[in-house]
Amino acid sequence: MITPEPRIRQAVPADEGALGELDRTTWSPLHAVQPAPEPPYRPFFDERHRPEDYLVAEDAGDGARDAGGGVVVGYLRLVPATPLACNRHVRQIQGLAVAESVRGRGVARALLRAAMAEARRQGARRITLRVLGHNAPARALYASEGFVVEGVLPGEFFLDGRYVDDVLMGRSLTP
């Protein structure tokens, strides 16, 4: 059976609960530099993490319900890389999460492609991200979508009893 691609849309304030739940259930030392979330949970949206910064993936399967009654199965945060005018042509991915129940079905790839299209729509010429060196699945996905390693900060984080590299990846958005 062929699985349909998820519907990708911009987040809205009413997605707060579903996105917060997804964020908590997908936490892993494979990609997180912060400790696992514990109650009381902080709001998902705040002054630095606005709904308009997020793309949401919806699916008809099991998962947290979104504001429109669909099922939230993933999100991606896309923001300007810095607040500098000289850097406004760059967008950065600062978070990507996919529900365990739909991994391997192309949700992360769909979010990534939607983010590149949105970055182009916003006038960006480049897109960048940071990924932990030991996160081989994410690094492979990014490489398959044209991202290349542009820098490595060796041993930048001490996680789970070992030093982990911070890998900087990027790609052009122009033809």
Rosetta blueprint (number, residue, H / E / L):
1 M L
2 I L
3 T L
4 P L
5 E L
6 P L
7 R E
8 I E
9 R E
10 Q E
11 A L
12 V L
13 P H
14 A H
15 D H
16 E H
17 G H
18 A H
19 L H
20 G H
21 E H
22 L H
23 D H
24 R H
25 T H
26 T L
27 W L
28 S L
29 P L
30 L L
31 H L
32 A L
33 V L
34 Q L
35 P L
36 A L
37 P L
38 E L
39 P L
40 P L
41 Y L
42 R L
43 P L
44 F L
45 F L
46 D L
47 E L
48 R L
49 H L
50 R L
51 P H
52 E H
53 D H
54 Y E
55 L E
56 V E
57 A E
58 E E
59 D E
60 A L
61 G L
62 D L
63 G L
64 A E
65 R E
66 D L
67 A L
68 G L
69 G L
70 G L
71 V E
72 V E
73 V E
74 G E
75 Y E
76 L E
77 R E
78 L E
79 V E
80 P E
81 A L
82 T L
83 P L
84 L L
85 A H
86 C H
87 N H
88 R L
89 H L
90 V E
91 R E
92 Q E
93 I E
94 Q E
95 G E
96 L E
97 A E
98 V E
99 A L
100 E H
101 S H
102 V H
103 R L
104 G L
105 R L
106 G L
107 V H
108 A H
109 R H
110 A H
111 L H
112 L H
113 R H
114 A H
115 A H
116 M H
117 A H
118 E H
119 A H
120 R H
121 R H
122 Q L
123 G L
124 A L
125 R L
126 R E
127 I E
128 T E
129 L E
130 R E
131 V E
132 L E
133 G L
134 H L
135 N L
136 A H
137 P H
138 A H
139 R H
140 A H
141 L H
142 Y H
143 A H
144 S H
145 E L
146 G L
147 F L
148 V E
149 V E
150 E E
151 G E
152 V E
153 L E
154 P E
155 G E
156 E E
157 F E
158 F E
159 L E
160 D L
161 G L
162 R E
163 Y E
164 V E
165 D E
166 D E
167 V E
168 L E
169 M E
170 G E
171 R E
172 S E
173 L L
174 T L
175 P L
